[in-house]
């Protein structure tokens, strides 16, 4: 009785009709559905077609949304991979650019041996500048293990890849060496203007100037004062520094005291930017000549 009453219930009939209609609508929306053919399809098409279109559009929208979501994920992943590849290519490009610059610099350094044929030339990478902004010394990666020896009382000239004066060696260990740069107040060398018969004067480091990377020229002949812009080179006096090594240019001259004319020199070599240096070690016969040089050299080129 309960089943019969359920089957004849108004709500049951309505529910059944709704289910049938829904099934017909969904089936009719599917491609190749038999409802689309024949009289049945023609009779029901006009009734259910708007509903079928709605169902079809909803299904299409869901497919489009599904595709958009997964396409978006794929695109993001592809973009991440492309960004990674671009970053790697940019890194390699920077490396190649730096390598090309370094190659050109080192290629110029091959001429050092030609210009200093009486010296053994030791190339060395700069490891660090010691302690502080005062550039107390510069550590380079060449030492006794590379055949570089420094006997007591000796020192060696150091130049950069452009053959500009950097300083002199003051200490050699097994794998490293320390260089006293020209802007240090303990450094001194006899120099001259790069002209024929230019008068000599003394270049030294100066505490007040080295923060700007500059040096001072003293012992200047009042009758032969270097002009601003003059190129200064080593004079060759004293035996340690060969003649003609470029040092820098004069950027100012102080003649306020005629008995003590001074000038400020800007070195060609920038100590804080060095990557490679070259140590000039005199050959055996040159060393003997240096040992026989007058001891007055010590006054202009202190070994400390």
C-alpha positions as CSV (number, residue, x, y, z in Angstrom):
1,X,0.0,0.0,0.0
2,X,2.8,2.4,0.9
3,X,4.6,1.7,-2.4
4,X,1.3,2.2,-4.4
5,X,0.7,5.4,-2.5
6,X,4.3,6.6,-3.2
7,X,4.0,5.8,-6.9
8,X,0.7,7.8,-7.2
9,X,2.1,10.7,-5.1
10,X,2.1,14.0,-6.9
11,X,5.6,14.8,-5.8
12,X,6.9,11.5,-7.1
13,X,5.2,12.1,-10.5
14,X,6.7,15.6,-10.6
15,X,10.2,14.3,-9.7
16,X,10.0,11.5,-12.3
17,X,9.0,13.9,-15.0
18,X,11.8,16.3,-14.0
19,X,14.3,13.5,-14.2
20,X,13.1,12.3,-17.6
21,X,13.2,15.8,-18.9
22,X,16.7,16.4,-17.5
23,X,17.8,13.1,-19.1
24,X,16.3,14.0,-22.4
25,X,17.9,17.5,-22.3
26,X,21.4,16.2,-21.4
27,X,21.1,13.4,-24.0
28,X,20.0,15.8,-26.6
29,X,22.9,18.1,-25.9
30,X,25.4,15.3,-26.6
31,X,26.8,15.1,-30.1
32,X,25.3,12.2,-32.1
33,X,22.4,11.7,-29.7
34,X,19.4,9.8,-31.2
35,X,17.1,12.5,-29.9
36,X,18.5,14.7,-32.6
37,X,17.2,12.5,-35.4
38,X,13.8,11.5,-36.6
39,X,10.4,12.7,-35.6
40,X,11.1,12.4,-31.9
41,X,14.0,14.8,-32.3
42,X,12.0,17.2,-34.5
43,X,9.0,17.2,-32.1
44,X,11.1,17.7,-28.9
45,X,13.7,19.9,-30.5
46,X,11.6,23.0,-30.4
47,X,10.7,22.4,-26.8
48,X,14.1,21.5,-25.4
49,X,16.4,23.3,-27.7
50,X,16.7,26.5,-25.6
51,X,17.4,24.4,-22.5
52,X,19.8,22.2,-24.4
53,X,21.6,25.3,-25.6
54,X,22.0,26.5,-22.0
55,X,23.3,23.1,-20.9
56,X,25.7,23.0,-23.9
57,X,26.9,26.5,-23.2
58,X,27.5,25.6,-19.5
59,X,29.4,22.5,-20.5
60,X,31.4,24.6,-23.0
61,X,32.1,27.2,-20.4
62,X,33.3,24.5,-18.0
63,X,35.6,23.1,-20.7
64,X,36.9,26.5,-21.4
65,X,37.6,27.3,-17.7
66,X,39.2,23.9,-17.3
67,X,41.5,24.5,-20.3
68,X,42.3,28.1,-19.2
69,X,43.3,26.9,-15.7
70,X,45.6,24.1,-17.0
71,X,46.9,26.3,-19.9
72,X,47.7,29.1,-17.3
73,X,49.6,26.6,-15.1
74,X,51.6,25.4,-18.2
75,X,52.3,29.0,-19.3
76,X,53.5,30.0,-15.8
77,X,55.8,27.0,-15.7
78,X,57.1,27.7,-19.1
79,X,57.7,31.4,-18.1
80,X,59.6,30.3,-15.0
81,X,61.8,28.0,-17.2
82,X,62.4,30.8,-19.7
83,X,63.3,33.3,-16.9
84,X,65.7,30.7,-15.6
85,X,67.3,30.2,-19.0
86,X,67.5,34.0,-19.6
87,X,69.2,34.5,-16.2
88,X,71.7,31.7,-17.0
89,X,72.4,33.3,-20.5
90,X,72.8,36.7,-18.9
91,X,75.3,35.3,-16.4
92,X,77.2,33.5,-19.1
93,X,77.2,36.7,-21.2
94,X,78.6,38.7,-18.2
95,X,81.2,36.0,-17.7
96,X,82.2,36.1,-21.4
97,X,82.3,39.9,-21.4
98,X,84.5,40.0,-18.3
99,X,86.7,37.2,-19.8
100,X,87.0,39.1,-23.1
101,X,88.1,42.3,-21.2
102,X,90.5,40.3,-19.0
103,X,91.9,38.6,-22.2
104,X,92.6,41.9,-23.8
105,X,94.3,43.2,-20.7
106,X,96.5,40.2,-20.3
107,X,97.2,40.2,-24.0
108,X,98.7,43.7,-23.6
109,X,100.8,42.3,-20.7
110,X,102.8,40.1,-23.2
111,X,104.6,43.2,-24.3
112,X,106.0,43.6,-20.8
113,X,108.6,40.9,-21.4
114,X,109.6,42.7,-24.7
115,X,110.1,46.0,-22.9
116,X,111.9,44.6,-19.9
117,X,114.2,42.0,-21.6
118,X,116.7,42.2,-18.7
119,X,114.1,41.0,-16.2
120,X,112.3,37.8,-15.4
121,X,108.6,38.7,-15.3
122,X,106.3,37.0,-12.8
123,X,102.6,37.5,-13.4
124,X,100.3,37.3,-10.3
125,X,96.6,37.8,-9.5
126,X,95.7,40.3,-6.8
127,X,94.3,38.5,-3.8
128,X,93.4,41.5,-1.6
129,X,94.4,44.9,-0.4
130,X,95.4,44.7,3.2
131,X,93.6,46.0,6.3
132,X,91.8,49.2,5.3
133,X,91.2,52.0,2.8
134,X,94.8,53.1,3.4
135,X,96.1,50.3,1.2
136,X,98.9,49.4,3.6
137,X,99.9,46.6,1.3
138,X,98.6,44.4,-1.6
139,X,98.6,40.6,-1.5
140,X,99.3,38.8,-4.7
141,X,99.3,35.1,-5.6
142,X,102.9,34.3,-6.4
143,X,105.7,33.3,-4.1
144,X,108.6,30.9,-3.5
145,X,106.6,28.0,-4.8
146,X,106.6,29.8,-8.1
147,X,110.3,30.4,-8.0
148,X,110.2,34.0,-6.7
149,X,112.8,34.6,-4.0
150,X,113.5,37.8,-2.2
151,X,116.9,38.1,-0.5
152,X,117.4,40.4,2.4
153,X,118.0,44.0,1.3
154,X,116.4,43.5,-2.1
155,X,113.1,44.6,-3.6
156,X,111.4,44.1,-6.9
157,X,109.5,46.5,-9.1
158,X,105.8,45.8,-9.7
159,X,103.8,47.1,-12.7
160,X,100.2,46.6,-14.0
161,X,99.1,45.2,-17.3
162,X,99.7,48.6,-18.9
163,X,103.2,48.7,-17.6
164,X,102.4,51.5,-15.1
165,X,104.2,51.5,-11.8
166,X,102.2,49.9,-8.9
167,X,104.8,49.6,-6.2
168,X,107.5,47.2,-5.0
169,X,107.7,43.8,-3.4
170,X,108.5,43.9,0.3
171,X,107.8,40.3,1.4
172,X,107.6,36.8,-0.2
173,X,106.1,33.7,1.4
174,X,105.6,30.2,-0.1
175,X,102.5,31.0,-2.1
176,X,102.1,34.8,-1.8
177,X,103.9,38.1,-1.9
178,X,103.2,41.5,-0.4
179,X,103.5,44.8,-2.3
180,X,104.0,48.3,-1.0
181,X,102.0,50.5,-3.3
182,X,103.2,53.9,-4.5
183,X,100.5,55.7,-2.5
184,X,101.8,54.4,0.8
185,X,103.8,57.0,2.8
186,X,106.7,54.5,3.1
187,X,107.2,54.4,-0.7
188,X,109.7,56.6,-2.6
189,X,111.2,56.6,-6.1
190,X,113.2,59.0,-8.2
191,X,111.2,60.4,-11.1
192,X,111.3,62.9,-13.9
193,X,109.0,64.5,-16.5
194,X,108.8,62.3,-19.6
195,X,111.0,64.6,-21.7
196,X,114.6,64.6,-22.9
197,X,116.9,65.9,-20.1
198,X,114.0,66.4,-17.7
199,X,115.1,67.2,-14.2
200,X,114.7,64.7,-11.4
201,X,112.6,64.9,-8.2
202,X,111.3,62.6,-5.6
203,X,107.9,60.9,-5.6
204,X,106.6,59.6,-2.3
205,X,103.3,58.5,-0.7
206,X,101.5,61.0,1.5
207,X,99.1,60.4,4.3
208,X,96.9,63.3,3.4
209,X,96.8,62.4,-0.3
210,X,96.5,58.6,-0.3
211,X,92.8,58.6,0.6
212,X,92.3,60.1,-2.9
213,X,94.8,57.7,-4.4
214,X,97.4,60.4,-5.1
215,X,101.1,61.0,-4.3
216,X,103.3,64.0,-3.8
217,X,106.4,65.2,-5.7
218,X,109.1,67.0,-3.7
219,X,112.7,68.1,-4.2
220,X,111.6,70.0,-7.3
221,X,114.1,72.4,-8.9
222,X,112.5,75.9,-8.7
223,X,113.9,76.6,-12.2
224,X,112.4,73.5,-13.7
225,X,108.9,73.0,-12.2
226,X,106.7,70.4,-13.9
227,X,103.5,71.7,-15.4
228,X,100.0,70.5,-14.7
229,X,99.3,67.6,-17.0
230,X,103.0,66.6,-17.3
231,X,103.6,62.8,-17.6
232,X,105.9,61.5,-14.9
233,X,108.1,58.4,-15.3
234,X,110.8,56.7,-13.3
235,X,114.3,58.3,-13.8
236,X,116.3,55.1,-13.4
237,X,118.5,56.5,-10.6
238,X,119.1,54.2,-7.7
239,X,119.3,50.9,-9.5
240,X,116.0,49.4,-8.4
241,X,113.5,51.0,-10.8
242,X,114.3,50.9,-14.5
243,X,114.1,54.2,-16.3
244,X,110.9,55.2,-18.2
245,X,108.2,53.3,-16.3
246,X,105.0,55.4,-16.4
247,X,104.0,56.6,-13.0
248,X,101.2,59.2,-13.5
249,X,100.4,62.8,-14.3
250,X,100.7,66.1,-12.4
251,X,97.3,67.5,-11.3
252,X,98.4,70.5,-9.3
253,X,101.5,72.4,-8.4
254,X,102.2,74.5,-5.2
255,X,104.7,77.3,-5.6
256,X,103.8,79.3,-2.6
257,X,107.2,78.5,-1.1
258,X,109.8,78.9,-3.8
259,X,112.3,76.9,-1.6
260,X,109.9,74.0,-1.3
261,X,107.9,73.6,-4.5
262,X,105.6,70.5,-4.4
263,X,103.2,68.9,-6.8
264,X,100.4,66.4,-6.5
265,X,100.5,63.4,-8.8
266,X,97.6,61.1,-9.8
267,X,99.0,57.6,-10.5
268,X,98.0,55.8,-13.7
269,X,97.5,52.6,-11.8
270,X,94.4,52.5,-9.6
271,X,95.4,50.3,-6.6
272,X,91.8,49.5,-5.6
273,X,90.9,48.1,-9.1
274,X,93.9,45.9,-9.8
275,X,93.3,42.4,-10.9
276,X,96.7,41.3,-12.1
277,X,100.3,42.6,-11.5
278,X,103.7,41.8,-12.9
279,X,106.8,41.5,-10.8
280,X,110.1,42.4,-12.5
281,X,113.1,40.4,-11.2
282,X,116.5,41.5,-12.6
283,X,118.5,38.8,-14.3
284,X,121.8,37.7,-12.7
285,X,124.0,40.2,-14.4
286,X,121.6,43.0,-13.7
287,X,121.5,42.1,-10.1
288,X,125.2,42.3,-9.9
289,X,125.1,45.8,-11.3
290,X,122.4,46.8,-8.8
291,X,124.5,45.5,-5.9
292,X,127.4,47.6,-7.2
293,X,125.3,50.8,-7.5
294,X,126.0,53.6,-5.1
295,X,124.4,53.2,-1.7
296,X,122.9,56.6,-1.9
297,X,119.9,54.9,-3.6
298,X,118.8,53.9,-0.1
299,X,118.0,57.6,0.7
300,X,115.6,57.9,-2.2
301,X,114.2,54.4,-2.2
302,X,113.7,53.1,1.3
303,X,113.3,49.4,1.6
304,X,110.8,49.5,4.5
